[in-house]
Amino acid sequence: MMLSSLIRFPMIFISGIFIPLQGMQGFLKSIAFISPLTYLVDLLNYGLRGDSLLHPSVTAGVLVGFSILFIFCSHLAHKKNLLKGL
């Protein structure tokens, strides 16, 4: 649980929730696009305020891609744990 918090906590600050993506520069902005939360915040900005950094269909597509990737990874981890008997 503590390890997942070490990943989630910084992800909140680079995702555009507190500092808008338009205000970020260089290295931070490129790291922000690794986080799936960034795309969710961008899609919510489009829905609530009408402005978005990326086109909403691109943002939704990336979110679907992240979802498929995470489901696939969890399926592999579950399969591995079943083989171990956990």
N, CA, C and O atoms as a CHARMM CRD file, in Angstrom:
* protein
*
  344
    1    1 MET  N      0.81900  -1.19300   0.00000 PROA 1      0.00000
    2    1 MET  CA     0.00000   0.00000   0.00000 PROA 1      0.00000
    3    1 MET  C      0.86700   1.26300   0.00000 PROA 1      0.00000
    4    1 MET  O      0.55400   2.24300  -0.67500 PROA 1      0.00000
    5    2 MET  N      1.94200   1.22300   0.75500 PROA 2      0.00000
    6    2 MET  CA     2.80400   2.39100   0.82300 PROA 2      0.00000
    7    2 MET  C      3.52000   2.62100  -0.51200 PROA 2      0.00000
    8    2 MET  O      3.73600   3.76700  -0.90700 PROA 2      0.00000
    9    3 LEU  N      3.88600   1.55300  -1.19900 PROA 3      0.00000
   10    3 LEU  CA     4.55000   1.68300  -2.48900 PROA 3      0.00000
   11    3 LEU  C      3.62400   2.31800  -3.52700 PROA 3      0.00000
   12    3 LEU  O      4.06100   3.14600  -4.32700 PROA 3      0.00000
   13    4 SER  N      2.35800   1.93300  -3.51500 PROA 4      0.00000
   14    4 SER  CA     1.41900   2.53300  -4.46900 PROA 4      0.00000
   15    4 SER  C      1.18400   4.00900  -4.16800 PROA 4      0.00000
   16    4 SER  O      0.94500   4.79400  -5.08500 PROA 4      0.00000
   17    5 SER  N      1.24900   4.39500  -2.89800 PROA 5      0.00000
   18    5 SER  CA     1.10500   5.80900  -2.55000 PROA 5      0.00000
   19    5 SER  C      2.30000   6.62600  -3.03700 PROA 5      0.00000
   20    5 SER  O      2.15700   7.80400  -3.36400 PROA 5      0.00000
   21    6 LEU  N      3.46400   6.00900  -3.08500 PROA 6      0.00000
   22    6 LEU  CA     4.64000   6.70500  -3.59600 PROA 6      0.00000
   23    6 LEU  C      4.51900   6.99700  -5.08200 PROA 6      0.00000
   24    6 LEU  O      5.15400   7.92300  -5.58700 PROA 6      0.00000
   25    7 ILE  N      3.72400   6.22800  -5.77400 PROA 7      0.00000
   26    7 ILE  CA     3.49800   6.44600  -7.20100 PROA 7      0.00000
   27    7 ILE  C      2.33000   7.40300  -7.42000 PROA 7      0.00000
   28    7 ILE  O      2.40700   8.30800  -8.25000 PROA 7      0.00000
   29    8 ARG  N      1.25400   7.19800  -6.67200 PROA 8      0.00000
   30    8 ARG  CA     0.05300   8.00100  -6.88700 PROA 8      0.00000
   31    8 ARG  C      0.20700   9.45400  -6.45000 PROA 8      0.00000
   32    8 ARG  O     -0.29200  10.35400  -7.12500 PROA 8      0.00000
   33    9 PHE  N      0.88100   9.69500  -5.34500 PROA 9      0.00000
   34    9 PHE  CA     0.98900  11.05000  -4.80600 PROA 9      0.00000
   35    9 PHE  C      1.66800  12.02100  -5.77000 PROA 9      0.00000
   36    9 PHE  O      1.11700  13.09500  -6.01600 PROA 9      0.00000
   37   10 PRO  N      2.84100  11.69500  -6.32900 PROA 10     0.00000
   38   10 PRO  CA     3.44000  12.62900  -7.30400 PROA 10     0.00000
   39   10 PRO  C      2.61500  12.75900  -8.58700 PROA 10     0.00000
   40   10 PRO  O      2.62500  13.80300  -9.23800 PROA 10     0.00000
   41   11 MET  N      1.89900  11.67900  -8.94200 PROA 11     0.00000
   42   11 MET  CA     1.08800  11.71800 -10.14800 PROA 11     0.00000
   43   11 MET  C     -0.00600  12.78900 -10.05600 PROA 11     0.00000
   44   11 MET  O     -0.39000  13.37600 -11.06800 PROA 11     0.00000
   45   12 ILE  N     -0.49900  13.03500  -8.85500 PROA 12     0.00000
   46   12 ILE  CA    -1.53000  14.05300  -8.66000 PROA 12     0.00000
   47   12 ILE  C     -0.98200  15.43800  -8.99200 PROA 12     0.00000
   48   12 ILE  O     -1.67100  16.25300  -9.60600 PROA 12     0.00000
   49   13 PHE  N      0.24800  15.69900  -8.59000 PROA 13     0.00000
   50   13 PHE  CA     0.81500  17.03800  -8.77600 PROA 13     0.00000
   51   13 PHE  C      1.26100  17.31100 -10.20800 PROA 13     0.00000
   52   13 PHE  O      1.29300  18.46800 -10.62500 PROA 13     0.00000
   53   14 ILE  N      1.60600  16.27500 -10.97000 PROA 14     0.00000
   54   14 ILE  CA     2.04000  16.52100 -12.34600 PROA 14     0.00000
   55   14 ILE  C      0.91600  16.34500 -13.36100 PROA 14     0.00000
   56   14 ILE  O      1.14600  16.47900 -14.56300 PROA 14     0.00000
   57   15 SER  N     -0.29300  16.04900 -12.89500 PROA 15     0.00000
   58   15 SER  CA    -1.36600  15.72200 -13.82500 PROA 15     0.00000
   59   15 SER  C     -2.14600  16.93600 -14.32400 PROA 15     0.00000
   60   15 SER  O     -2.96300  16.80200 -15.23500 PROA 15     0.00000
   61   16 GLY  N     -1.92200  18.07900 -13.76600 PROA 16     0.00000
   62   16 GLY  CA    -2.66200  19.25200 -14.21100 PROA 16     0.00000
   63   16 GLY  C     -3.80900  19.62400 -13.29300 PROA 16     0.00000
   64   16 GLY  O     -4.58400  20.52300 -13.62000 PROA 16     0.00000
   65   17 ILE  N     -3.94100  18.96700 -12.16800 PROA 17     0.00000
   66   17 ILE  CA    -5.01300  19.30500 -11.23400 PROA 17     0.00000
   67   17 ILE  C     -4.70800  20.62300 -10.54500 PROA 17     0.00000
   68   17 ILE  O     -5.56500  21.50400 -10.49200 PROA 17     0.00000
   69   18 PHE  N     -3.50000  20.77100 -10.01800 PROA 18     0.00000
   70   18 PHE  CA    -3.13300  21.97800  -9.28600 PROA 18     0.00000
   71   18 PHE  C     -2.43900  23.01000 -10.16500 PROA 18     0.00000
   72   18 PHE  O     -2.69300  24.20700 -10.03500 PROA 18     0.00000
   73   19 ILE  N     -1.57100  22.55800 -11.05500 PROA 19     0.00000
   74   19 ILE  CA    -0.87200  23.44700 -11.98600 PROA 19     0.00000
   75   19 ILE  C     -1.35200  23.10100 -13.38800 PROA 19     0.00000
   76   19 ILE  O     -1.15800  21.96900 -13.82900 PROA 19     0.00000
   77   20 PRO  N     -1.97100  24.03500 -14.10300 PROA 20     0.00000
   78   20 PRO  CA    -2.45600  23.72500 -15.45800 PROA 20     0.00000
   79   20 PRO  C     -1.32400  23.28000 -16.37900 PROA 20     0.00000
   80   20 PRO  O     -0.19000  23.74000 -16.25200 PROA 20     0.00000
   81   21 LEU  N     -1.64100  22.39500 -17.29400 PROA 21     0.00000
   82   21 LEU  CA    -0.63600  21.89100 -18.23300 PROA 21     0.00000
   83   21 LEU  C     -0.06300  23.00800 -19.09900 PROA 21     0.00000
   84   21 LEU  O      1.09700  22.94500 -19.50700 PROA 21     0.00000
   85   22 GLN  N     -0.86900  24.02400 -19.37900 PROA 22     0.00000
   86   22 GLN  CA    -0.38600  25.14100 -20.17600 PROA 22     0.00000
   87   22 GLN  C      0.69400  25.92100 -19.42700 PROA 22     0.00000
   88   22 GLN  O      1.53200  26.57000 -20.05300 PROA 22     0.00000
   89   23 GLY  N      0.68400  25.86400 -18.09200 PROA 23     0.00000
   90   23 GLY  CA     1.66600  26.56900 -17.28400 PROA 23     0.00000
   91   23 GLY  C      2.94500  25.78900 -17.06400 PROA 23     0.00000
   92   23 GLY  O      3.94600  26.35300 -16.62200 PROA 23     0.00000
   93   24 MET  N      2.92900  24.50300 -17.36300 PROA 24     0.00000
   94   24 MET  CA     4.12400  23.67300 -17.19800 PROA 24     0.00000
   95   24 MET  C      5.05400  23.87500 -18.38200 PROA 24     0.00000
   96   24 MET  O      4.62700  24.21800 -19.48500 PROA 24     0.00000
   97   25 GLN  N      6.33600  23.65300 -18.12500 PROA 25     0.00000
   98   25 GLN  CA     7.32000  23.82100 -19.18600 PROA 25     0.00000
   99   25 GLN  C      8.25000  22.62400 -19.25000 PROA 25     0.00000
  100   25 GLN  O      8.55200  22.00200 -18.23200 PROA 25     0.00000
  101   26 GLY  N      8.69600  22.31000 -20.44200 PROA 26     0.00000
  102   26 GLY  CA     9.75700  21.34900 -20.69900 PROA 26     0.00000
  103   26 GLY  C      9.57600  19.96700 -20.11000 PROA 26     0.00000
  104   26 GLY  O      8.65500  19.23200 -20.46600 PROA 26     0.00000
  105   27 PHE  N     10.47900  19.62700 -19.19800 PROA 27     0.00000
  106   27 PHE  CA    10.58100  18.28700 -18.64200 PROA 27     0.00000
  107   27 PHE  C      9.31700  17.86800 -17.88800 PROA 27     0.00000
  108   27 PHE  O      8.85400  16.73800 -18.03800 PROA 27     0.00000
  109   28 LEU  N      8.75800  18.77400 -17.07800 PROA 28     0.00000
  110   28 LEU  CA     7.54700  18.44400 -16.31400 PROA 28     0.00000
  111   28 LEU  C      6.36500  18.15300 -17.22400 PROA 28     0.00000
  112   28 LEU  O      5.56400  17.25800 -16.95300 PROA 28     0.00000
  113   29 LYS  N      6.26300  18.91300 -18.30000 PROA 29     0.00000
  114   29 LYS  CA     5.15200  18.70700 -19.22100 PROA 29     0.00000
  115   29 LYS  C      5.26500  17.35800 -19.92200 PROA 29     0.00000
  116   29 LYS  O      4.25500  16.69100 -20.14900 PROA 29     0.00000
  117   30 SER  N      6.48300  16.95300 -20.26600 PROA 30     0.00000
  118   30 SER  CA     6.65300  15.65800 -20.92600 PROA 30     0.00000
  119   30 SER  C      6.39600  14.50700 -19.95500 PROA 30     0.00000
  120   30 SER  O      5.87700  13.46800 -20.36400 PROA 30     0.00000
  121   31 ILE  N      6.74300  14.66800 -18.69300 PROA 31     0.00000
  122   31 ILE  CA     6.44200  13.64100 -17.69600 PROA 31     0.00000
  123   31 ILE  C      4.94200  13.56800 -17.42900 PROA 31     0.00000
  124   31 ILE  O      4.41500  12.48900 -17.16200 PROA 31     0.00000
  125   32 ALA  N      4.26000  14.68900 -17.49800 PROA 32     0.00000
  126   32 ALA  CA     2.82500  14.71900 -17.22600 PROA 32     0.00000
  127   32 ALA  C      2.04700  13.84300 -18.20100 PROA 32     0.00000
  128   32 ALA  O      1.01500  13.27800 -17.83900 PROA 32     0.00000
  129   33 PHE  N      2.53100  13.72800 -19.42500 PROA 33     0.00000
  130   33 PHE  CA     1.79800  12.93300 -20.40900 PROA 33     0.00000
  131   33 PHE  C      1.99700  11.43000 -20.23900 PROA 33     0.00000
  132   33 PHE  O      1.39300  10.64400 -20.97000 PROA 33     0.00000
  133   34 ILE  N      2.82600  11.02100 -19.29500 PROA 34     0.00000
  134   34 ILE  CA     2.95100   9.60300 -18.95900 PROA 34     0.00000
  135   34 ILE  C      1.80500   9.17100 -18.04700 PROA 34     0.00000
  136   34 ILE  O      1.42400   8.00100 -18.03500 PROA 34     0.00000
  137   35 SER  N      1.26300  10.10600 -17.29500 PROA 35     0.00000
  138   35 SER  CA     0.22600   9.81800 -16.31000 PROA 35     0.00000
  139   35 SER  C     -1.16300   9.75400 -16.95200 PROA 35     0.00000
  140   35 SER  O     -1.54300  10.67100 -17.68000 PROA 35     0.00000
  141   36 PRO  N     -1.92100   8.69200 -16.69600 PROA 36     0.00000
  142   36 PRO  CA    -3.28600   8.62700 -17.21900 PROA 36     0.00000
  143   36 PRO  C     -4.20500   9.68800 -16.60200 PROA 36     0.00000
  144   36 PRO  O     -5.19500  10.09000 -17.21400 PROA 36     0.00000
  145   37 LEU  N     -3.87300  10.13300 -15.39700 PROA 37     0.00000
  146   37 LEU  CA    -4.67800  11.15400 -14.74200 PROA 37     0.00000
  147   37 LEU  C     -4.65700  12.46800 -15.51500 PROA 37     0.00000
  148   37 LEU  O     -5.62700  13.22500 -15.47400 PROA 37     0.00000
  149   38 THR  N     -3.57100  12.74200 -16.21400 PROA 38     0.00000
  150   38 THR  CA    -3.45700  13.95000 -17.03500 PROA 38     0.00000
  151   38 THR  C     -4.54400  13.98000 -18.11200 PROA 38     0.00000
  152   38 THR  O     -5.16800  15.01300 -18.35300 PROA 38     0.00000
  153   39 TYR  N     -4.75400  12.85100 -18.74200 PROA 39     0.00000
  154   39 TYR  CA    -5.74900  12.77600 -19.80800 PROA 39     0.00000
  155   39 TYR  C     -7.17200  12.89900 -19.25500 PROA 39     0.00000
  156   39 TYR  O     -8.04800  13.47300 -19.90300 PROA 39     0.00000
  157   40 LEU  N     -7.39500  12.36000 -18.05900 PROA 40     0.00000
  158   40 LEU  CA    -8.70600  12.50400 -17.43300 PROA 40     0.00000
  159   40 LEU  C     -8.97700  13.96100 -17.07600 PROA 40     0.00000
  160   40 LEU  O    -10.08000  14.46200 -17.29700 PROA 40     0.00000
  161   41 VAL  N     -7.98000  14.63900 -16.52700 PROA 41     0.00000
  162   41 VAL  CA    -8.12700  16.05600 -16.18400 PROA 41     0.00000
  163   41 VAL  C     -8.36200  16.87500 -17.44300 PROA 41     0.00000
  164   41 VAL  O     -9.18000  17.79500 -17.43100 PROA 41     0.00000
  165   42 ASP  N     -7.66900  16.56500 -18.52000 PROA 42     0.00000
  166   42 ASP  CA    -7.84400  17.28700 -19.77800 PROA 42     0.00000
  167   42 ASP  C     -9.25500  17.08300 -20.32700 PROA 42     0.00000
  168   42 ASP  O     -9.87000  18.02200 -20.83100 PROA 42     0.00000
  169   43 LEU  N     -9.76200  15.86000 -20.23000 PROA 43     0.00000
  170   43 LEU  CA   -11.12300  15.58300 -20.69600 PROA 43     0.00000
  171   43 LEU  C    -12.16100  16.29000 -19.82500 PROA 43     0.00000
  172   43 LEU  O    -13.16000  16.79000 -20.34200 PROA 43     0.00000
  173   44 LEU  N    -11.93800  16.33800 -18.51800 PROA 44     0.00000
  174   44 LEU  CA   -12.84700  17.06300 -17.62600 PROA 44     0.00000
  175   44 LEU  C    -12.80400  18.56200 -17.88500 PROA 44     0.00000
  176   44 LEU  O    -13.83500  19.23100 -17.82200 PROA 44     0.00000
  177   45 ASN  N    -11.61900  19.09600 -18.17700 PROA 45     0.00000
  178   45 ASN  CA   -11.51200  20.51700 -18.53300 PROA 45     0.00000
  179   45 ASN  C    -12.32100  20.82300 -19.78900 PROA 45     0.00000
  180   45 ASN  O    -12.97700  21.86200 -19.87800 PROA 45     0.00000
  181   46 TYR  N    -12.27200  19.92800 -20.74000 PROA 46     0.00000
  182   46 TYR  CA   -13.06000  20.13900 -21.95800 PROA 46     0.00000
  183   46 TYR  C    -14.55900  20.08800 -21.65600 PROA 46     0.00000
  184   46 TYR  O    -15.33400  20.88900 -22.18000 PROA 46     0.00000
  185   47 GLY  N    -14.95300  19.15300 -20.81900 PROA 47     0.00000
  186   47 GLY  CA   -16.37000  19.02000 -20.49600 PROA 47     0.00000
  187   47 GLY  C    -16.91600  20.16100 -19.66300 PROA 47     0.00000
  188   47 GLY  O    -18.06300  20.56800 -19.85000 PROA 47     0.00000
  189   48 LEU  N    -16.11800  20.68600 -18.74900 PROA 48     0.00000
  190   48 LEU  CA   -16.59900  21.72300 -17.83600 PROA 48     0.00000
  191   48 LEU  C    -16.34800  23.13800 -18.33200 PROA 48     0.00000
  192   48 LEU  O    -17.19500  24.01600 -18.16300 PROA 48     0.00000
  193   49 ARG  N    -15.19000  23.36700 -18.94300 PROA 49     0.00000
  194   49 ARG  CA   -14.83700  24.72800 -19.35800 PROA 49     0.00000
  195   49 ARG  C    -14.78200  24.92100 -20.85400 PROA 49     0.00000
  196   49 ARG  O    -14.79000  26.05400 -21.33600 PROA 49     0.00000
  197   50 GLY  N    -14.72600  23.82400 -21.60100 PROA 50     0.00000
  198   50 GLY  CA   -14.68500  23.93000 -23.04700 PROA 50     0.00000
  199   50 GLY  C    -13.29100  24.10100 -23.63300 PROA 50     0.00000
  200   50 GLY  O    -13.14700  24.20500 -24.85100 PROA 50     0.00000
  201   51 ASP  N    -12.26000  24.13300 -22.79000 PROA 51     0.00000
  202   51 ASP  CA   -10.90100  24.22500 -23.32700 PROA 51     0.00000
  203   51 ASP  C    -10.13700  22.95100 -22.99000 PROA 51     0.00000
  204   51 ASP  O    -10.31200  22.34600 -21.93200 PROA 51     0.00000
  205   52 SER  N     -9.29100  22.57500 -23.92700 PROA 52     0.00000
  206   52 SER  CA    -8.55800  21.33000 -23.78400 PROA 52     0.00000
  207   52 SER  C     -7.21500  21.45900 -24.47900 PROA 52     0.00000
  208   52 SER  O     -7.08900  22.17400 -25.47300 PROA 52     0.00000
  209   53 LEU  N     -6.21700  20.77100 -23.96000 PROA 53     0.00000
  210   53 LEU  CA    -4.89500  20.79300 -24.58300 PROA 53     0.00000
  211   53 LEU  C     -4.86300  19.88100 -25.80700 PROA 53     0.00000
  212   53 LEU  O     -4.24800  20.21500 -26.81900 PROA 53     0.00000
  213   54 LEU  N     -5.52100  18.74200 -25.71100 PROA 54     0.00000
  214   54 LEU  CA    -5.60400  17.78800 -26.80900 PROA 54     0.00000
  215   54 LEU  C     -7.05600  17.68000 -27.26700 PROA 54     0.00000
  216   54 LEU  O     -7.97200  18.08700 -26.55200 PROA 54     0.00000
  217   55 HSD  N     -7.25600  17.13600 -28.44600 PROA 55     0.00000
  218   55 HSD  CA    -8.61500  16.90900 -28.92800 PROA 55     0.00000
  219   55 HSD  C     -9.28500  15.85300 -28.03700 PROA 55     0.00000
  220   55 HSD  O     -8.64000  14.87400 -27.66300 PROA 55     0.00000
  221   56 PRO  N    -10.55700  16.03400 -27.69400 PROA 56     0.00000
  222   56 PRO  CA   -11.23500  15.10100 -26.78300 PROA 56     0.00000
  223   56 PRO  C    -11.24700  13.65100 -27.26300 PROA 56     0.00000
  224   56 PRO  O    -11.19800  12.73700 -26.44000 PROA 56     0.00000
  225   57 SER  N    -11.31100  13.42200 -28.56300 PROA 57     0.00000
  226   57 SER  CA   -11.30900  12.03800 -29.04400 PROA 57     0.00000
  227   57 SER  C     -9.92800  11.39100 -28.84000 PROA 57     0.00000
  228   57 SER  O     -9.84100  10.19400 -28.56800 PROA 57     0.00000
  229   58 VAL  N     -8.85900  12.17500 -28.97100 PROA 58     0.00000
  230   58 VAL  CA    -7.51400  11.66000 -28.70300 PROA 58     0.00000
  231   58 VAL  C     -7.37800  11.33500 -27.21800 PROA 58     0.00000
  232   58 VAL  O     -6.84300  10.28900 -26.85000 PROA 58     0.00000
  233   59 THR  N     -7.86000  12.22900 -26.37700 PROA 59     0.00000
  234   59 THR  CA    -7.79500  12.02400 -24.93400 PROA 59     0.00000
  235   59 THR  C     -8.57500  10.78600 -24.52000 PROA 59     0.00000
  236   59 THR  O     -8.08900   9.98200 -23.72500 PROA 59     0.00000
  237   60 ALA  N     -9.77500  10.63000 -25.05200 PROA 60     0.00000
  238   60 ALA  CA   -10.58500   9.44900 -24.72500 PROA 60     0.00000
  239   60 ALA  C     -9.92100   8.17200 -25.23400 PROA 60     0.00000
  240   60 ALA  O     -9.94700   7.14500 -24.55500 PROA 60     0.00000
  241   61 GLY  N     -9.32900   8.23200 -26.41900 PROA 61     0.00000
  242   61 GLY  CA    -8.62900   7.07200 -26.96600 PROA 61     0.00000
  243   61 GLY  C     -7.43500   6.65800 -26.11800 PROA 61     0.00000
  244   61 GLY  O     -7.19700   5.46800 -25.91100 PROA 61     0.00000
  245   62 VAL  N     -6.68600   7.63800 -25.62900 PROA 62     0.00000
  246   62 VAL  CA    -5.54200   7.33700 -24.76500 PROA 62     0.00000
  247   62 VAL  C     -6.01800   6.72400 -23.45400 PROA 62     0.00000
  248   62 VAL  O     -5.39200   5.79500 -22.94200 PROA 62     0.00000
  249   63 LEU  N     -7.12100   7.23600 -22.90500 PROA 63     0.00000
  250   63 LEU  CA    -7.67100   6.66100 -21.67400 PROA 63     0.00000
  251   63 LEU  C     -8.12500   5.22100 -21.87900 PROA 63     0.00000
  252   63 LEU  O     -7.91500   4.37400 -21.01100 PROA 63     0.00000
  253   64 VAL  N     -8.74100   4.94200 -23.01400 PROA 64     0.00000
  254   64 VAL  CA    -9.13200   3.56000 -23.32100 PROA 64     0.00000
  255   64 VAL  C     -7.89100   2.68400 -23.46800 PROA 64     0.00000
  256   64 VAL  O     -7.87600   1.54400 -23.00200 PROA 64     0.00000
  257   65 GLY  N     -6.86100   3.20400 -24.10700 PROA 65     0.00000
  258   65 GLY  CA    -5.60800   2.46100 -24.25000 PROA 65     0.00000
  259   65 GLY  C     -4.96500   2.14700 -22.90900 PROA 65     0.00000
  260   65 GLY  O     -4.51400   1.02300 -22.68700 PROA 65     0.00000
  261   66 PHE  N     -4.91700   3.13600 -22.00200 PROA 66     0.00000
  262   66 PHE  CA    -4.38600   2.90000 -20.66600 PROA 66     0.00000
  263   66 PHE  C     -5.22400   1.84200 -19.93700 PROA 66     0.00000
  264   66 PHE  O     -4.67600   0.98000 -19.25000 PROA 66     0.00000
  265   67 SER  N     -6.53800   1.91000 -20.08800 PROA 67     0.00000
  266   67 SER  CA    -7.42400   0.93600 -19.43100 PROA 67     0.00000
  267   67 SER  C     -7.13800  -0.47500 -19.91800 PROA 67     0.00000
  268   67 SER  O     -7.05000  -1.40800 -19.11900 PROA 67     0.00000
  269   68 ILE  N     -6.99300  -0.63200 -21.22300 PROA 68     0.00000
  270   68 ILE  CA    -6.69400  -1.95500 -21.79100 PROA 68     0.00000
  271   68 ILE  C     -5.33500  -2.44600 -21.29500 PROA 68     0.00000
  272   68 ILE  O     -5.18700  -3.61700 -20.94500 PROA 68     0.00000
  273   69 LEU  N     -4.35000  -1.55900 -21.26600 PROA 69     0.00000
  274   69 LEU  CA    -3.02100  -1.93000 -20.78700 PROA 69     0.00000
  275   69 LEU  C     -3.05900  -2.37800 -19.33200 PROA 69     0.00000
  276   69 LEU  O     -2.46100  -3.39600 -18.98300 PROA 69     0.00000
  277   70 PHE  N     -3.75800  -1.62600 -18.47400 PROA 70     0.00000
  278   70 PHE  CA    -3.80900  -1.97200 -17.05900 PROA 70     0.00000
  279   70 PHE  C     -4.59500  -3.25500 -16.81400 PROA 70     0.00000
  280   70 PHE  O     -4.22500  -4.04800 -15.94800 PROA 70     0.00000
  281   71 ILE  N     -5.66500  -3.46800 -17.55900 PROA 71     0.00000
  282   71 ILE  CA    -6.42600  -4.71000 -17.42000 PROA 71     0.00000
  283   71 ILE  C     -5.58800  -5.89900 -17.86200 PROA 71     0.00000
  284   71 ILE  O     -5.62400  -6.95200 -17.22600 PROA 71     0.00000
  285   72 PHE  N     -4.83500  -5.74400 -18.94400 PROA 72     0.00000
  286   72 PHE  CA    -3.96800  -6.81700 -19.42200 PROA 72     0.00000
  287   72 PHE  C     -2.88400  -7.14000 -18.38800 PROA 72     0.00000
  288   72 PHE  O     -2.61900  -8.31000 -18.11300 PROA 72     0.00000
  289   73 CYS  N     -2.26200  -6.10900 -17.81700 PROA 73     0.00000
  290   73 CYS  CA    -1.22000  -6.32400 -16.80600 PROA 73     0.00000
  291   73 CYS  C     -1.78200  -6.98400 -15.55000 PROA 73     0.00000
  292   73 CYS  O     -1.14600  -7.86600 -14.97400 PROA 73     0.00000
  293   74 SER  N     -2.96600  -6.56300 -15.12700 PROA 74     0.00000
  294   74 SER  CA    -3.56600  -7.18900 -13.94400 PROA 74     0.00000
  295   74 SER  C     -3.96600  -8.63000 -14.23200 PROA 74     0.00000
  296   74 SER  O     -3.89200  -9.48100 -13.34600 PROA 74     0.00000
  297   75 HSD  N     -4.38600  -8.91000 -15.45800 PROA 75     0.00000
  298   75 HSD  CA    -4.71700 -10.28300 -15.84100 PROA 75     0.00000
  299   75 HSD  C     -3.47300 -11.17100 -15.77300 PROA 75     0.00000
  300   75 HSD  O     -3.53700 -12.29300 -15.27200 PROA 75     0.00000
  301   76 LEU  N     -2.34800 -10.67000 -16.27500 PROA 76     0.00000
  302   76 LEU  CA    -1.10400 -11.43200 -16.20400 PROA 76     0.00000
  303   76 LEU  C     -0.65900 -11.66500 -14.75900 PROA 76     0.00000
  304   76 LEU  O     -0.22100 -12.76200 -14.41100 PROA 76     0.00000
  305   77 ALA  N     -0.77300 -10.63500 -13.92300 PROA 77     0.00000
  306   77 ALA  CA    -0.38800 -10.77300 -12.51800 PROA 77     0.00000
  307   77 ALA  C     -1.29700 -11.76600 -11.80600 PROA 77     0.00000
  308   77 ALA  O     -0.83300 -12.56300 -10.99000 PROA 77     0.00000
  309   78 HSD  N     -2.57900 -11.72200 -12.10900 PROA 78     0.00000
  310   78 HSD  CA    -3.53400 -12.65100 -11.49500 PROA 78     0.00000
  311   78 HSD  C     -3.24300 -14.08400 -11.92700 PROA 78     0.00000
  312   78 HSD  O     -3.28800 -15.01000 -11.11800 PROA 78     0.00000
  313   79 LYS  N     -2.94800 -14.24900 -13.19400 PROA 79     0.00000
  314   79 LYS  CA    -2.63100 -15.57600 -13.72100 PROA 79     0.00000
  315   79 LYS  C     -1.36000 -16.12600 -13.06400 PROA 79     0.00000
  316   79 LYS  O     -1.29100 -17.30900 -12.72800 PROA 79     0.00000
  317   80 LYS  N     -0.36400 -15.26700 -12.88500 PROA 80     0.00000
  318   80 LYS  CA     0.88600 -15.67400 -12.24600 PROA 80     0.00000
  319   80 LYS  C      0.64700 -16.08100 -10.79300 PROA 80     0.00000
  320   80 LYS  O      1.21500 -17.06900 -10.32600 PROA 80     0.00000
  321   81 ASN  N     -0.18200 -15.33300 -10.08100 PROA 81     0.00000
  322   81 ASN  CA    -0.47200 -15.64400  -8.68400 PROA 81     0.00000
  323   81 ASN  C     -1.30100 -16.92900  -8.56500 PROA 81     0.00000
  324   81 ASN  O     -1.15700 -17.67400  -7.59600 PROA 81     0.00000
  325   82 LEU  N     -2.15400 -17.18300  -9.53500 PROA 82     0.00000
  326   82 LEU  CA    -2.92800 -18.43600  -9.51200 PROA 82     0.00000
  327   82 LEU  C     -2.01600 -19.64200  -9.67900 PROA 82     0.00000
  328   82 LEU  O     -2.23600 -20.68000  -9.05600 PROA 82     0.00000
  329   83 LEU  N     -0.99500 -19.51000 -10.51600 PROA 83     0.00000
  330   83 LEU  CA    -0.04600 -20.60200 -10.70500 PROA 83     0.00000
  331   83 LEU  C      0.78000 -20.86000  -9.44600 PROA 83     0.00000
  332   83 LEU  O      1.14900 -22.00100  -9.16900 PROA 83     0.00000
  333   84 LYS  N      1.06800 -19.81100  -8.68800 PROA 84     0.00000
  334   84 LYS  CA     1.81200 -19.96300  -7.43800 PROA 84     0.00000
  335   84 LYS  C      0.93800 -20.51800  -6.32300 PROA 84     0.00000
  336   84 LYS  O      1.45300 -21.06800  -5.34900 PROA 84     0.00000
  337   85 GLY  N     -0.36600 -20.38000  -6.45300 PROA 85     0.00000
  338   85 GLY  CA    -1.27700 -20.83700  -5.40900 PROA 85     0.00000
  339   85 GLY  C     -1.58300 -19.78000  -4.37300 PROA 85     0.00000
  340   85 GLY  O     -1.99000 -20.11000  -3.25900 PROA 85     0.00000
  341   86 LEU  N     -1.39500 -18.50600  -4.71500 PROA 86     0.00000
  342   86 LEU  CA    -1.69300 -17.42800  -3.76700 PROA 86     0.00000
  343   86 LEU  C     -3.11900 -16.98900  -3.85400 PROA 86     0.00000
  344   86 LEU  O     -3.53400 -16.08900  -3.12400 PROA 86     0.00000
